[in-house]
Amino acid sequence: MESLEKSFGQTHFGNVDLGDLRRNRRLPELVDCIVRKPGGTLPSMLPREADADAFYRLCDADDVTHAAVFAAHRSLVLKKLQKTRKNLLVIHDTTELDFSSRTSLKNLGQIGNGGCRGYLAHNSLVVDADHGQVLGLANQILHTRVERPKNELVAEHRARQSRESLLWLRGTEGLPQRSQVVDVCDRGADTFEFLEHELRSQRSFVIRSAHNRVVSLGHEGKLSKPLSLYRHLRSLPAHATSQTTVRIPSELLEKRRRAKSKNSAKQIGTFREAKLCISFAAVRIHAPHVHRGNHGDEPLAVWAIRVWEPNPAPGCPRLEWFLLTNVPVETAAAAKRVIRWYEWRWVIEEYHKGQKTGCGIEKLQFRDQARLEPAIAILSIVAITLLQLRDAARHPNARTRRADELVDPDAIQVLSMWKNSEPHPDWTVHEYYIALAELGGYRRRKDCPPGWQVLWRGYIALNQMLEGYRLGRSLNGKSAKTTTKGCAKS
């Protein structure tokens, strides 16, 4: 959560340049209103008609573009990346924003199975490598899918600037080239073009492999006999084992749901404990014979890691990952560190859920894309607060740090009165967020700390209680002044 010295709007939009000083001042104010009640439609986020009208007027201005709105927040995030002394992960991924029902938006592209229309939003989320704390968005690209021409030749495909494989390259534009900044990507980024781009740019990366590529062993000397990447890694014995909590991929989770009986009362979780084996090797990836991207023919020196579950529990899908990285992996400890970085990738899936379920981006009712896109940028940044709620509750110092260092004392007083019928100004961060989650419907379970959705519900409810508390205090103050004046007259 943000410091009490500045509000969220002032922190992330205080330096915005929208071509007019009045707009520059108004945007942080409107963002603070939205942050107090994120979710639903714009009228529900901005219940005062004057605020809602101001937001629509703001987005209607020609100088208020997606790039202009996003620039202020992005500059803040880039400073963190440039100054960091510890590892920060830039997690890249794409999600679909569905605006099929907005028939006035004529230039949207196909999404889903082709029957829906909207954007591909390519987000680059900055996350702390140690604790998974969300720090902000380094990049956001709103891409409109172009229908691929029939009988498109490979050379034509390679030259087309609208191809979606270029989103991964564009997502790294402007990011600092520092060893502490690591790009983390899923299988969509496994193209020879992107791997070569990362190596030439001297960027650190971890990418989940999607293709069983042709490789040679080692990084030096003449190329050895070509081998199959997956076959070679599967032939290696385990260099190490790890007992860890893993997240079940969504496609495997869906298969489990379908396999379960409809009458089964057992809940299917997205996380479970698993014993994993690890092996790794230094390899050089051969360039593909058919160049579907713009790249050279020189082999790429990377480290390949295999992570697999030798004995999955009954009814659980067998887990196996192949990771590619240019971070040296010469020991089991180094391999585990890289694997841990990749395991934080699920945070961006939670972020995408926060964009759509939490902040209701797909519920925006704009009729013009030039007005819709800056609103998407604003709500995408507001969505960060939802994950920061969870991060603050799970931080290692949450049980010792006082809540009033992060949270408005009024919020602590109102929440503690709700829970214990007496104020507790000395609450720790952990005590505050557990109570906030309970206000949102959380029932404490040791194996399941509160997630952002239940904290978000509690956050909205608490803000409504705070409004009533402050209104009552204001009315009491006015009543006291009126009584004093009345006594003076008498």
C-alpha positions in Angstrom: 0.0 0.0 0.0 1.1 3.6 -0.5 2.5 5.9 2.1 0.0 8.1 4.0 1.9 11.2 2.8 0.4 11.0 -0.7 -2.8 9.5 -1.9 -2.8 6.8 -4.6 -3.9 9.2 -7.2 -1.2 11.8 -6.3 1.5 9.1 -6.2 0.7 7.5 -9.6 -0.7 10.5 -11.5 0.8 13.5 -9.7 3.2 14.2 -12.6 0.7 13.5 -15.4 0.8 15.9 -18.4 -2.6 16.1 -20.1 -2.0 19.4 -21.8 -4.0 21.4 -19.2 -3.2 22.2 -15.5 -6.9 21.7 -14.6 -6.9 18.2 -16.1 -3.6 17.4 -14.4 -5.1 18.3 -11.0 -8.4 16.6 -11.7 -7.2 13.2 -12.7 -5.5 12.3 -9.3 -8.7 13.4 -7.5 -10.9 11.2 -9.7 -8.5 8.3 -9.3 -8.7 8.6 -5.5 -12.5 8.5 -5.8 -12.4 5.3 -7.9 -9.8 3.7 -5.5 -12.3 4.1 -2.6 -14.8 2.1 -4.5 -13.2 0.1 -7.4 -15.6 -2.2 -9.2 -18.8 -2.3 -11.1 -19.7 0.4 -13.7 -18.2 3.9 -13.7 -21.4 5.4 -12.2 -21.1 3.0 -9.3 -17.4 3.9 -8.9 -18.1 7.6 -9.1 -21.6 8.0 -7.5 -21.5 11.8 -7.5 -22.8 12.9 -10.8 -20.3 15.8 -11.0 -17.4 13.3 -10.6 -18.7 11.0 -13.3 -19.3 13.9 -15.7 -15.8 15.1 -15.0 -14.3 11.7 -15.8 -16.2 11.5 -19.1 -15.1 15.1 -20.0 -11.5 14.2 -19.1 -11.4 11.2 -21.4 -13.1 13.2 -24.1 -10.2 15.6 -24.4 -7.9 15.1 -27.4 -4.7 15.3 -25.3 -5.9 12.6 -22.9 -4.6 9.5 -24.6 -3.7 6.0 -23.3 0.0 6.9 -23.6 -0.4 10.3 -21.8 -2.3 8.8 -18.9 0.0 5.8 -18.6 3.3 7.8 -18.8 3.1 9.2 -15.2 2.7 5.8 -13.6 5.3 4.2 -16.0 7.9 6.8 -15.1 7.4 5.9 -11.4 7.9 2.2 -12.1 11.0 2.7 -14.4 12.7 4.7 -11.6 12.2 1.6 -9.3 13.7 -0.6 -11.9 16.7 1.7 -12.5 17.5 2.1 -8.8 16.8 -1.4 -7.6 19.6 -3.3 -5.8 17.7 -6.6 -5.6 16.0 -8.7 -8.3 12.8 -7.5 -9.7 10.7 -9.5 -12.2 8.9 -8.0 -15.2 6.2 -10.5 -15.9 4.9 -10.3 -19.4 1.5 -11.7 -20.5 -1.5 -11.0 -22.7 -5.2 -11.0 -21.7 -8.3 -10.4 -23.8 -10.6 -7.4 -23.1 -14.0 -8.2 -24.5 -16.1 -5.2 -25.8 -18.3 -7.2 -28.2 -21.5 -5.5 -27.0 -20.2 -2.0 -27.9 -21.4 -2.0 -31.5 -20.2 1.6 -31.9 -16.6 0.6 -31.5 -15.9 -0.3 -35.2 -12.2 -1.0 -35.2 -11.8 -3.7 -32.6 -10.2 -7.0 -33.5 -11.3 -10.6 -33.1 -10.7 -12.3 -29.7 -11.6 -15.7 -28.3 -12.8 -18.1 -30.9 -13.3 -15.3 -33.4 -16.9 -14.5 -32.5 -16.0 -11.8 -30.0 -14.4 -8.4 -30.5 -12.0 -6.4 -28.3 -8.3 -5.8 -27.4 -5.4 -8.0 -26.7 -3.9 -6.2 -23.6 -0.2 -7.1 -23.3 0.8 -6.2 -19.7 4.3 -6.0 -18.2 3.9 -6.3 -14.4 6.8 -5.5 -12.1 7.0 -7.9 -9.1 9.4 -8.3 -6.2 11.4 -11.5 -6.7 11.5 -12.4 -3.0 7.9 -11.9 -1.9 5.9 -11.5 -5.1 4.8 -8.0 -4.2 3.3 -6.0 -7.1 5.1 -2.7 -7.7 3.4 -1.5 -10.9 3.0 -1.7 -14.6 6.1 -1.1 -16.7 4.3 -1.4 -20.0 0.8 -1.9 -21.4 0.0 -2.4 -25.1 -3.5 -2.4 -26.4 -3.3 -4.5 -29.6 -6.1 -4.8 -32.1 -5.8 -8.2 -33.9 -5.6 -7.9 -37.6 -7.2 -10.7 -39.6 -4.5 -12.8 -41.2 -4.6 -12.6 -45.0 -5.5 -15.9 -46.7 -2.6 -17.7 -48.2 -0.1 -15.4 -46.5 3.5 -16.4 -47.4 6.1 -16.8 -44.6 8.0 -13.8 -45.8 4.8 -11.7 -45.8 4.0 -12.9 -42.3 7.6 -12.0 -41.1 7.3 -8.5 -42.6 3.8 -7.8 -41.1 4.2 -5.4 -38.1 0.8 -6.4 -36.7 1.8 -10.0 -35.9 1.2 -10.8 -32.3 4.6 -12.4 -31.7 6.0 -8.8 -31.8 4.1 -7.9 -28.6 6.7 -9.7 -26.5 9.5 -7.5 -28.0 7.5 -4.3 -27.7 6.7 -5.1 -24.1 10.4 -4.8 -23.2 10.9 -1.4 -24.9 12.3 1.3 -22.6 13.0 -1.1 -19.8 16.5 -0.8 -18.1 19.1 -3.3 -19.2 20.2 -4.4 -15.7 21.0 -7.9 -14.4 18.7 -7.3 -11.5 15.7 -6.9 -13.9 14.5 -10.2 -15.1 11.8 -10.8 -17.9 9.5 -13.7 -17.0 7.3 -15.0 -19.8 5.0 -18.0 -20.5 5.1 -20.2 -23.6 3.9 -17.5 -26.0 7.3 -15.8 -25.8 9.2 -18.9 -26.9 10.1 -17.7 -30.3 13.7 -17.7 -31.7 13.2 -14.0 -32.5 12.4 -13.0 -28.9 15.2 -15.2 -27.5 17.7 -13.6 -29.8 16.3 -10.1 -28.9 16.7 -10.8 -25.2 20.3 -12.0 -25.6 21.4 -9.2 -27.9 19.8 -6.6 -25.6 21.7 -8.2 -22.6 18.4 -8.7 -20.7 18.0 -11.4 -18.1 15.0 -13.7 -18.8 13.2 -16.8 -17.8 10.8 -18.3 -20.5 8.8 -21.4 -20.4 9.6 -23.5 -23.4 6.8 -24.3 -25.9 8.8 -26.0 -28.6 11.0 -29.1 -28.5 13.9 -27.4 -30.2 17.1 -28.8 -31.8 20.0 -28.1 -29.6 23.7 -28.8 -29.1 25.3 -29.3 -25.7 27.5 -26.8 -24.1 28.2 -23.1 -24.7 31.7 -23.3 -26.1 33.6 -25.0 -28.9 32.2 -26.7 -32.0 28.6 -27.6 -32.1 28.0 -31.1 -30.9 25.6 -33.6 -32.6 22.1 -32.1 -32.8 19.8 -33.3 -30.0 16.1 -33.0 -29.1 15.9 -30.6 -26.2 13.1 -32.4 -24.3 14.5 -35.8 -24.9 17.9 -34.8 -23.6 16.6 -33.2 -20.5 14.4 -36.2 -19.8 17.4 -38.4 -20.0 19.2 -36.5 -17.2 19.0 -37.7 -13.6 17.5 -35.3 -11.0 20.1 -32.9 -9.8 17.9 -31.8 -6.9 14.4 -32.2 -5.4 12.1 -29.6 -4.0 9.0 -29.7 -1.8 7.0 -26.7 -2.8 3.5 -25.2 -3.3 2.7 -25.2 -7.0 -0.2 -23.6 -8.9 -2.1 -25.9 -11.1 -2.3 -24.5 -14.7 -5.8 -23.4 -15.7 -6.2 -26.0 -18.5 -5.3 -28.9 -16.2 -7.6 -27.5 -13.5 -10.5 -27.5 -16.0 -9.8 -31.1 -16.8 -10.0 -32.0 -13.1 -13.2 -30.1 -12.7 -14.8 -32.0 -15.6 -13.5 -35.3 -14.3 -15.0 -34.7 -10.8 -18.5 -35.9 -10.1 -21.1 -33.2 -10.1 -22.2 -34.3 -6.6 -18.7 -34.2 -5.2 -18.5 -31.8 -2.2 -14.7 -31.6 -2.2 -13.5 -28.3 -3.4 -10.8 -28.2 -6.1 -8.1 -25.8 -5.3 -5.7 -24.0 -7.6 -2.7 -24.7 -5.3 -1.3 -27.9 -3.9 1.9 -29.3 -2.4 4.1 -31.2 -4.7 7.5 -32.9 -4.7 9.4 -31.8 -7.7 12.6 -33.1 -9.4 15.0 -30.7 -11.1 17.6 -31.2 -13.9 19.4 -28.6 -16.0 22.0 -28.3 -18.8 23.8 -25.7 -20.9 22.7 -25.8 -24.5 22.9 -23.9 -27.7 19.5 -23.6 -29.6 19.7 -24.0 -33.3 17.9 -21.5 -35.5 14.8 -22.9 -37.2 15.1 -23.6 -40.9 11.9 -21.5 -41.6 12.3 -18.0 -40.3 8.9 -16.9 -39.1 10.5 -13.9 -37.4 13.3 -11.5 -38.0 16.4 -13.2 -36.6 19.8 -14.6 -37.6 21.2 -18.1 -37.9 23.6 -18.2 -35.1 22.9 -20.7 -32.2 21.7 -19.1 -29.0 23.5 -20.1 -25.7 21.0 -20.6 -22.9 20.5 -22.8 -19.9 17.6 -25.3 -20.0 15.8 -26.5 -16.9 13.4 -29.4 -16.5 11.0 -29.4 -13.5 8.8 -32.5 -13.1 6.7 -34.3 -10.6 7.7 -38.0 -10.5 4.8 -39.3 -8.4 1.7 -37.0 -8.5 -1.1 -37.6 -6.0 -4.1 -39.7 -7.2 -6.4 -37.6 -9.3 -3.8 -34.8 -9.7 -2.3 -33.8 -13.1 1.4 -34.6 -13.6 3.4 -31.4 -13.6 6.3 -30.8 -16.0 7.9 -27.6 -17.1 10.8 -26.8 -19.4 12.4 -23.4 -18.7 14.9 -21.4 -20.8 17.1 -18.7 -19.2 20.4 -16.8 -19.7 21.0 -16.6 -16.0 23.8 -19.0 -15.2 22.5 -22.3 -13.8 25.5 -24.3 -12.6 24.2 -25.5 -9.2 20.9 -26.8 -7.8 20.5 -23.6 -5.8 20.8 -21.5 -8.9 18.2 -23.7 -10.7 15.8 -23.4 -7.7 16.2 -19.6 -7.8 15.2 -19.4 -11.5 12.3 -21.8 -10.9 11.1 -19.6 -8.0 11.1 -16.6 -10.3 9.0 -18.4 -12.8 6.5 -19.5 -10.1 5.7 -15.9 -9.5 4.2 -15.7 -13.0 0.8 -16.6 -11.7 0.6 -13.1 -10.1 -0.1 -11.6 -13.5 -3.1 -13.9 -13.9 -4.4 -12.6 -10.6 -3.8 -9.1 -11.9 -5.8 -9.8 -15.1 -8.6 -11.0 -12.9 -8.3 -7.7 -10.9 -8.5 -5.7 -14.1 -11.7 -7.4 -15.3 -13.5 -8.8 -12.2 -12.2 -6.3 -9.7 -12.2 -3.0 -11.6 -14.7 -3.9 -14.3 -12.7 -2.7 -17.3 -15.0 -4.6 -19.7 -18.0 -2.8 -18.3 -16.8 0.6 -19.6 -19.5 2.1 -21.8 -17.5 4.5 -24.0 -18.6 4.7 -27.7 -15.3 5.9 -29.1 -12.0 4.0 -28.8 -10.0 7.2 -28.4 -12.0 7.8 -25.2 -12.1 4.2 -24.1 -8.3 3.6 -24.1 -7.3 6.2 -21.5 -10.0 4.9 -19.2 -8.5 1.4 -19.6 -5.1 2.8 -18.6 -6.6 4.4 -15.5 -8.4 1.3 -14.3 -5.5 -0.9 -15.1 -3.4 1.1 -12.7 -6.1 1.2 -10.1 -6.2 -2.6 -10.3 -2.7 -2.7 -8.8 -4.3 -1.6 -5.4 -6.2 -4.8 -5.3 -3.1 -7.0 -5.3 -1.3 -4.6 -3.0 -4.0 -5.2 -0.4 -3.1 -8.9 -0.4 0.7 -8.2 -0.5 0.5 -5.9 2.6 -1.4 -8.6 4.5 1.2 -11.3 3.6 4.4 -9.3 4.0 6.9 -10.9 6.4 6.7 -7.8 8.8 2.9 -7.7 8.8 2.7 -9.2 12.4 5.1 -6.7 13.9 4.6 -3.4 11.9 1.9 -1.0 13.2 -1.0 -0.6 10.8 -1.1 3.2 11.2 2.2 3.4 9.3 0.3 2.3 6.2 -3.4 2.9 6.9 -5.5 5.9 7.8 -6.1 5.9 11.6 -9.8 6.5 10.9 -9.9 3.3 9.0 -8.3 1.4 11.9 -10.7 3.0 14.4 -13.8 2.2 12.4 -12.7 -1.4 11.5 -11.7 -2.2 15.1 -15.0 -0.8 16.4 -16.8 -3.1 13.9 -14.9 -6.2 15.0 -14.3 -5.6 18.8 -16.8 -2.8 19.7 -13.8 -0.8 20.9 -11.0 1.1 19.1 -7.6 -0.6 18.7 -5.2 2.1 17.4 -2.2 -0.2 18.1 -3.3 -2.9 15.7 -0.6 -4.5 13.6 -0.8 -4.7 9.8 -1.7 -8.4 10.1 -4.5 -7.8 12.6 -5.9 -5.0 10.4 -6.0 -7.0 7.2 -7.4 -10.1 8.8 -10.3 -8.0 10.1 -10.6 -6.3 6.7 -10.9 -9.8 5.1 -13.5 -10.9 7.7 -15.5 -7.8 6.8 -15.4 -9.1 3.2 -16.7 -12.5 4.2 -13.4 -14.3 5.0 -13.4 -17.2 7.4 -10.0 -17.8 8.8 -8.2 -20.9 7.6 -4.6 -21.6 8.3 -3.9 -23.1 4.9 -5.6 -20.3 3.0 -4.6 -16.7 3.7 -7.0 -14.0 2.4 -6.8 -13.3 -1.3 -7.4 -10.0 -3.0 -11.1 -10.6 -3.8 -12.2 -11.0 -0.2 -9.9 -8.1 0.9 -11.4 -6.0 -1.9 -15.0 -6.7 -0.7 -13.9 -5.7 2.8 -12.1 -2.7 1.5 -15.3 -1.4 -0.3 -17.4 -2.1 2.7 -15.0 -0.3 5.0 -14.9 2.8 2.7 -18.6 3.0 2.9 -18.5 2.8 6.7 -15.7 5.5 6.7 -17.9 7.8 4.6 -20.7 7.5 7.2 -18.3 7.9 10.1 -16.7 11.1 8.6 -20.1 12.5 7.6 -21.4 12.0 11.1 -18.3 13.6 12.6 -18.7 16.6 10.2 -22.4 16.9 11.2 -21.6 16.8 14.9 -19.0 19.5 14.4 -21.4 21.7 12.6 -24.1 21.0 15.2 -21.6 22.0 18.0 -20.8 25.3 16.2 -24.5 26.1 15.8 -25.1 25.4 19.5 -22.2 27.7 20.5 -23.4 30.5 18.3 -26.9 30.1 19.7 -25.6 30.3 23.3 -23.6 33.4 22.4 -26.7 35.2 21.0 -28.7 34.3 24.1 
